[in-house]
């Protein structure tokens, strides 16, 4: 670990002061928005989505502070990274408050939730999803491969993908996806492509966490839930062959989980 000199620390404190002030300014906006929600629930969904964006903005500034610490003093700023991580969780929680954290959700699960953000264009939801995913990855990269948070990041990324999926009005997105003339066609295509990539990754990450770290049945069950959500998506978008393969994988994983559960109870 590099030795931090008094001069480099002074330089860091000077250069980071404006960024720290910006974070205070951003977090003050959170109080304004939560106050608005308490006064008027009719815009709760839209305002909580804005709160999620605000949390990600603050998290990104913390990441910049960590980068500055590395450039000036050649050390990570653990406080900045921890604050960024916590703010990402807050962003996810605000979104979960709107559309739930149900992994393998159905349209019925979301029928009373999605109207709260019906005025929010699909494009904005997609770019929020991209921003959230990027911020998570930047924090993971900043912590490095040997971070003590390695396995907790599995949960963070999984919760992110679940809520990203739940922000979609799937029947409407399906129509736009297949209608090349729809103004929302391209965004629908990119959004669904992202989910098709990330849902099985979340499943595999939970399986890896189970095998290499926790041996908790709950982790295996979460992996299966993500496979089920992936299969539902494939069925919705006509990928019947792939959906059948995923169905077989689910059965294998369930069998493994049941066997392991019996062994653990002995």
N, C-alpha and C positions, 0 to 999 in steps of 0.2 A: 504494500500500500504506500502510495506516495506521501511524502511528508508535506503537510500544508504549511506554507510560510505565512507570517503575519501580513506580508505585503499582498499575497494572492488572496487571502481571506478578506482583506480590506477592499481589494478590487472587486471581488465577488459581491460583497455586501453593497457596494456602491452601485454596481451594474444591475443587480437584481432588485434594487429598491423599487423601481418603477413597476416592475412586474408584480411584486408583492402588493403594491398599492392597487394595481389593476384587479387582482384577485379579490381584495376587499370590496372594490366597487361592484364586481360581478356578483358576489355573494349578497350584497345589499339588495340587488335586484331580485334575488330569490325571496327575500322577506316581503318585497313589494308584491310579487306574484302570489305567494301563499296568502297574503292578506286579501288580495282580490278574490281568491277562491273562497275564503271563509265568508266573504260578503255576498258572493253570487255564485251558486253552484252550477248555473246553466252553462258556463264556459269552462267548467273544471277540466274536461278532457283536453281542450286546446291549450289551456294554461299549463297543465302538467306536462304536455309535450314540449311547451316552451321552457318549462323548468328543466326538463331533461337536456335540452340544447344548452341551457345556461350552465348546468353542471359540467357538461363536456367542454364548454369554453374554459371554465375555471381549471378543469383537469389539464387541458392543453397548455395553459400558462404554467402550471406546476411542472409539466414535462419540460418546458423551455427553461425553467429555473434549474432543473436537474442537468440539462444539457450544458447550461452556462457553468455550473459547478464543475462539470467534467472538463470543459475547455479551459477554465481558469485555474482550477486547483487539482485537476486529475483525480477527483474522487466523486462518487455518486452522492447525491443529496437525498438521503433516505427519507427525510421528513417530507420533501417535495413529492417523492414517488409514493409514499404512503398516503399523502393527502390526495394525490391524483387517483390512486386506487379506490379510496373511499368515495370520492366524488363520482367515479364511474358507477359504483354500486348505487349511489343515490339516483343517478340518471336512470338506471335500469329499474329501480323501485318505483320511480315516478311513472314509467311506462307500464310496469306491471299493474299499478293502481288503475290505469285506464283499461287495459285489455287482458288482464290476468296473466298468471305465469303457467297456465296449463300447457304442457308440452304437446300432447296429441289432441289439440282442441278441435271441436267441430263448429260449424256455423251456429248451432244452437247455443254453444258456450259463449259466443261472442255477440249474439243478436242484441243484447242490451248494452253492450260495451262500445261497439263500433260507431253507433250513432253519435257518440260523444265527440268523435273526431271526423265526422263525415265532411265537415267543411275544409279539412286539411287535405290538399292535393296529394295524390299518390307519389308524385315526384318528390315532395318535401319529406314524406315518410321514408322513401328510398334513400335520399341523401342523409337523413338522420341515421338510418341504419348503417350506411357506409361510414359516416363520421364516428359512430359508436364503435364499430368494428376496428377502425383505424386507431382510435385512441387506446383501445384495449391492447392492440398489438404493439403500439409504441411503448406502453408501460411494461409489457412482457419483455420486450427487447431491452429496455433500459435496466430492468432487474437482472437480466442475464439467465443463462441456462441453469445455474445452481441455486436459484432463488428458493427461499423457504416457502414462497407462495406458489410454487410450481403447480401443485395439485388444486389449490383454490382457484387458480386461473381456469381450470377445466369447468368449474361451476360458473364462473363469471361469463365465459364465452358461451356456455350452454344457455344460461338465462338470457343473454343477449339475443341469441338466435331464436329462442322460443318467443320472446316478445316481438322481435322483428316479424316473425311469421304471423303472430296474432294481430298485428296492426293492419293486416290485409283483409279486405272484404273478398274472400276467395271466389265466390261466384262471379262477382263483377270483374275481378282480375282475370279470371278464366276467359270471360267473354273478350276482354281487351287483348289478351294473349293470343287468341286465335283470329282476331280481327285485325288484319294488317292495315286497314284504313283508320283504325281508332287512334286518336291523338295519344292515348295512354299505352299503345301497343309496345313501344320500345322499352319504356320503364317497366311495364309488366313482365316483359321477357327477361330483362336484366335482374329484376327482383327475384323472379322464380329461379333463374339460373343460380343466383347467390344461395338461395335456400337449398336447392338440390346439391350444391357443393358442401354446404356447411352442416346440414342436418346429419348426414352419415359421419362426418368428422367428429361431431359432438358425441355420437354414439360410440365411436371407436375410442375417443378420449376417456369416456367414462369406463369403458371396458379395460383400458390400459391402467387407469387409476385403480380399479378394482384388483387387477392382477398384480400390479407392481407396488401398491402402497397399502390400501385400506383393508381389502378382503371383506368389505361391507356389502351385504346383499343390496342395500339401498342404492349403491353406486351401479351395480349390475342392472338393477331394475330401471334406473334412469337411462342407462344405455339402451335398454330395450324400448323404453318410451320414445326415445329419439328415433330409433329404427321404425317404430310404428307411425310416428309423425311423418317420417320420410316416405314410408309406403303409402300413406294417405295422400301425400302430395303427388306421388307418381301416378296413383290411380286417377286423381283429379285431372291430371294432364296427359292421360292416355298412354303412359309408359308401362304397358301391361307386362311385358317380359321382365323388365327390371323390377317391377312391383312383386312379381312372383318369386324372383330370386331373393328379394329382401324378406318376403314372407318365410322362406325356408331358413334364412339366417336368424330371424326372430325365433323360430321354433328351436333351432340349435341353441341359441343363447338362453332361452327359457329352460330348456332341458339341463343345461349346464348350471343355471342358477338354482334349480330345484335340487340337483344332486349335491351341489356345494352347501346349500342350506341344510340338508339332512346331515351332511358330514359335520357341519359346525355345531349342530345340536347334540351330537353324540358326546 
